[in-house]
Structures are given as C-alpha cells and as structure tokens.
Amino acid sequence: MKYRTLGRSGLKVSAISMGTFSFGGVGDFAKVANHGVPEARRLADVCLDGGVNVIDTANMYSLGRSEEIVGEVLEGRRERVLLTSKARMRIGDGPNDEGVSRYHLIRECEKSLKRLRTDHIDIYFLHEWDGTTPLEETLSALDALMRAGKIRYIGCSNYSGWQVMKALGIADASKLPRFVTQQIHYTLEAREAEYELLPIAVDQGVGVMVWSPLAAGLLSGRFDRDTFPADSRQAAGWSEPPIRDAERLWSIVDVLKDIAAARGVSAAQIALAWTLTRPGIASLVVGGTEDSHFTDNIAAVDLELTAEELDRLNLVSRPPYIYPYWHQHNFARDRFSPADWALHASYEDVGKV
C-alpha cells in the first residue's frame, strides 16, 4: 500500500480506502448488497491486511446500519484505521431530519459515534450542499464538534466549485475550520471535476477522495455493450452514476480492456491506476462484494501506466474544452499555475482552438 498526505493536513491516508455502501442492505441499499457482520468482517480483514487505513461510511447508508456494522467489525482494533462518516441527507420525516444546521449536525454526529462505538470520527463530511443553512452556522457547529474532540478533520462532498470556495473563504475570514478534503465522483467516464474541483484541490490544498471510482462497476471490465451481470446493481435498478453517452462509456471500456489484456491485469486496475495519477487525488474509496474485488483494487496502487497508455486513456475520455478554458488555452498558457494545469494538461496536444 502507498500512503498520501490528505490536502494541507498532516494526515496520511491509504491510496485505496474501504467503502461500506454495501453494509446493511436496508431499503434501496439492498440493490447494491446486503453484507451483515460476518461478511463485513471478512472484507475488512482483507482491506486491513492489504494496508488500507481508511474506512468510509455515512449516517444514511442503510439508515445507520452500515455504521453499526462498522462499529462491531472494528471492535478491539479501532486505532488501526481512520474512520470517516457523513451527515446532511434526510434520515427521518421531521423538518430538521436533513441539512447541515447546527441542530442536525451535532445530533447526527453524536448518533454516529454511538453506532460506530467510538469517541471520535477522524474525517467528518458534509454529504451534500445545503443552500438554506448559512455556512457560518455549519462551520461553527463543526468547530464545536472539533473542540469537543468528537471529530478531527472536516470535508465536503458533492459540492460545486463555487460552493467549496465560498466555504473556504468564510472559514478563513471567520477563523473557522477549513475543509481538508472533498469526496467527489471522478472517473474516466465522469471527468467534469477537472473543470473546477481538481484545480481547487491543487490551489487550496483540499485533498480529493473519490467515491465510486469504477463508476459503480461499469469500468471494472465485467460489463459490455449488451449485458449487465445478473448480480450487478444496474440489473437491480440502481441508476447512479448517470451515463449520458453510452457509446463513449463503452469506447472507454474497450481501451481499458485492451490495455489490461496487454498488461495481464484487470480493467479495473487500469481505471484505478489512471485515477491515481490525477492531480490532487489522495484516496479512492472502493467497494466490493467479494474478497477478490478488494485485493484486485488494492493491487492497482503498484501499477505504473506508461505515457502512451495514459495518452490513449486521455484521448478516449477527456471532456469538451468548454469556455473559458479554450480561451485560456489560446491566450494564457504562458501564465498558468499548477492549479490551471490540473485541467489544461489534458489538452496539450490541441492547437489553437
């Protein structure tokens, strides 16, 4: 395993983190999997033995059951891992059962601590944007939780670029805690984060953790144009992440499979190895239903792609060169910062647009 510094913090995280989306199987989460304690313990053992030091969960995964299972599985070995959890999503029918108000965050953090059987959460994420709660209130609540020793670091998830920057600006101006990480969806198939979120990661020191780095298995090599495995979440009706251009997806998968076959490894390893080369990336949060899924994904950490392989993957997957970036490409390249190059490096072969 390799370890990376998370943003501007001093925290070292494994390049692969363990996701627990499959733990519990309550409600719609049963479309993914229904891991109970024995299965979860076995999968956690595989990850810990492979050097993984981050286990990621959330209060709304199976309505808290995922956290309960994680807490039981880690009994007696809590100090071996960094625990992350999240709050913001609706977890009840009441008017304050969602959002990032002081009331909701503190209440949900305390519930998560009980379910996780721990006295602190190492990284606490705001799971989604809440445009109705002032950021001053949210960050103040997180500050109170940090001062009480209940959380150690904070992050955001699924924020847009302006939302991240607004939060960082208020944190700096008000001397409140800053996000050290953002957990985002980012894959060869979904590269929109390169427009704003990866440059922000580089410029502001907000380390990136990636959720669903194999696009819910679509980049694993198990799928083709005509068939979803009967045991897949897509076959069960799961529709996240959305695929807006199916032919582009399968063209990417074709290249992944071709490179993987030449290397004698899985397509999943190629996809993960590519993501680990991208600017600002700290850790990829992977899930799995079998031991082999985790062992295969962990092996991607040691896979070094050649410049030619990276070029092939970039050309088949890079997003449109939208405004104002094509204009900057034409007239500002001699004044780019490292944050600018987080996007523009993918278009170095492009002449004047």
Long-range contacts (C-beta under 8 A, 24 or more apart in sequence): 1-50, 1-51, 1-52, 1-53, 1-298, 1-301, 2-301, 2-302, 3-53, 4-207, 4-281, 4-282, 4-283, 5-207, 5-282, 6-123, 6-153, 6-180, 6-181, 6-207, 6-209, 6-282, 6-283, 7-179, 7-180, 7-181, 7-201, 7-205, 7-206, 7-207, 7-282, 8-178, 8-180, 8-205, 8-206, 8-207, 9-153, 9-180, 9-181, 9-207, 11-82, 11-122, 11-153, 11-180, 12-53, 13-53, 13-54, 13-82, 13-207, 13-209, 13-282, 13-283, 14-51, 14-52, 14-53, 14-54, 14-283, 15-276, 15-282, 15-283, 15-284, 15-301, 16-47, 16-50, 16-52, 16-272, 16-283, 16-284, 16-286, 16-297, 16-298, 16-300, 16-301, 17-52, 17-54, 17-55, 17-56, 17-84, 17-209, 17-283, 17-284, 17-285, 17-286, 18-43, 18-44, 18-47, 18-52, 18-54, 18-55, 18-56, 18-285, 18-286, 18-287, 18-294, 19-56, 19-211, 19-285, 19-286, 19-287, 20-55, 20-56, 20-57, 20-61, 20-66, 20-69, 20-70, 20-287, 21-61, 21-66, 21-287, 22-287, 22-288, 22-289, 23-57, 23-61, 23-62, 23-65, 23-66, 23-69, 23-70, 24-61, 24-62, 24-63, 24-65, 24-66, 24-68, 24-69, 25-62, 25-65, 26-62, 26-63, 26-65, 27-62, 27-63, 28-238, 29-61, 29-62, 29-66, 30-236, 31-233, 31-236, 31-237, 31-238, 32-233, 32-236, 32-238, 32-287, 33-289, 35-69, 35-289, 36-69, 37-69, 37-72, 37-73, 40-69, 40-70, 40-73, 41-73, 42-291, 43-288, 43-291, 43-294, 44-73, 44-74, 46-291, 46-294, 46-295, 47-294, 47-298, 48-77, 48-80, 48-81, 50-294, 50-295, 50-298, 51-298, 52-81, 52-298, 53-80, 53-81, 53-82, 54-81, 54-82, 54-84, 54-123, 54-283, 54-285, 55-81, 55-82, 55-83, 55-84, 56-84, 56-85, 56-183, 56-209, 56-211, 56-285, 57-83, 57-84, 57-85, 57-86, 57-116, 58-85, 58-86, 58-87, 58-89, 58-125, 58-127, 59-85, 59-86, 59-87, 59-89, 59-91, 59-108, 59-111, 59-112, 59-115, 60-86, 60-89, 60-90, 60-91, 60-127, 63-91, 64-91, 64-111, 64-112, 64-115, 67-112, 67-115, 67-116, 68-115, 68-116, 70-116, 71-115, 71-116, 71-117, 71-118, 72-117, 74-116, 74-117, 74-118, 75-117, 78-117, 78-118, 82-122, 82-123, 83-116, 83-118, 83-121, 83-122, 83-123, 84-121, 84-122, 84-123, 84-124, 84-125, 84-155, 85-112, 85-116, 85-121, 85-124, 85-125, 86-124, 86-125, 86-126, 86-127, 86-157, 86-183, 87-112, 87-124, 87-125, 87-126, 87-127, 88-126, 88-127, 88-128, 88-130, 89-127, 89-128, 99-130, 99-132, 99-133, 100-126, 100-130, 100-133, 100-138, 100-141, 101-130, 101-133, 101-137, 101-138, 101-141, 102-137, 102-138, 102-140, 102-141, 102-144, 105-138, 105-141, 105-142, 105-145, 106-141, 106-144, 106-145, 109-145, 109-150, 109-151, 110-150, 113-150, 119-149, 119-150, 120-149, 120-150, 120-151, 120-152, 121-150, 121-151, 121-152, 122-151, 122-152, 122-153, 123-151, 123-152, 123-153, 123-154, 123-155, 123-180, 123-181, 124-151, 124-153, 124-154, 124-155, 125-154, 125-155, 125-156, 125-157, 125-181, 125-183, 126-154, 126-155, 126-156, 126-157, 126-159, 127-157, 127-158, 128-157, 128-158, 129-156, 129-158, 129-159, 129-160, 129-163, 135-166, 135-167, 135-170, 136-170, 136-174, 136-176, 139-167, 139-170, 139-171, 139-174, 139-176, 139-177, 140-176, 142-176, 142-177, 143-176, 143-177, 146-177, 153-180, 153-181, 154-178, 154-179, 154-180, 155-179, 155-180, 155-181, 155-182, 155-183, 155-206, 155-209, 156-182, 156-183, 157-182, 157-183, 157-184, 157-211, 158-183, 158-184, 158-185, 159-197, 160-196, 161-195, 161-196, 161-197, 161-200, 162-196, 164-197, 164-200, 164-204, 164-206, 165-200, 165-204, 168-204, 168-206, 179-206, 180-205, 180-206, 180-207, 181-206, 181-207, 181-208, 181-209, 181-282, 182-206, 182-207, 182-208, 182-209, 183-208, 183-209, 183-210, 183-211, 183-285, 184-208, 184-209, 184-210, 184-211, 185-210, 185-211, 185-212, 185-241, 186-210, 186-213, 186-275, 186-278, 186-281, 187-212, 187-213, 187-214, 187-215, 187-219, 187-241, 187-271, 187-275, 188-215, 188-219, 188-252, 188-256, 188-271, 188-274, 188-275, 188-313, 188-317, 189-215, 189-218, 189-219, 189-241, 189-243, 189-248, 189-249, 189-252, 189-317, 190-215, 190-241, 191-317, 191-318, 191-319, 192-319, 194-319, 194-342, 194-343, 194-346, 195-319, 195-322, 195-325, 195-343, 198-278, 198-279, 198-280, 198-342, 198-343, 199-339, 199-340, 199-342, 199-343, 200-339, 201-279, 201-280, 201-342, 202-279, 202-280, 202-338, 202-339, 202-342, 203-337, 203-338, 203-339, 206-280, 207-280, 207-282, 207-283, 208-280, 208-281, 208-282, 209-282, 209-283, 209-284, 209-285, 210-275, 210-281, 210-283, 210-284, 210-285, 211-285, 212-240, 212-241, 212-285, 212-287, 213-271, 213-272, 213-275, 213-284, 213-285, 213-286, 214-268, 214-271, 214-272, 214-286, 214-297, 215-241, 215-243, 215-249, 216-240, 216-241, 218-243, 218-249, 218-253, 219-252, 219-253, 219-256, 219-267, 219-268, 219-271, 220-266, 220-267, 220-268, 220-271, 221-253, 221-256, 221-257, 221-260, 221-266, 221-267, 221-268, 223-253, 224-250, 224-253, 225-250, 231-289, 248-317, 251-316, 252-313, 252-316, 252-317, 255-312, 255-313, 255-316, 256-313, 259-305, 259-309, 259-312, 259-313, 263-303, 265-299, 265-303, 266-296, 268-296, 268-297, 268-300, 269-296, 269-297, 269-299, 269-300, 269-303, 270-300, 270-303, 270-305, 270-309, 270-313, 272-297, 272-300, 272-303, 273-300, 273-303, 273-304, 273-305, 274-305, 274-310, 274-313, 276-300, 276-301, 277-305, 277-310, 278-342, 279-338, 279-341, 279-342, 280-342, 314-346, 318-346, 318-347, 321-347, 321-350, 321-353, 326-353, 327-353, 329-353
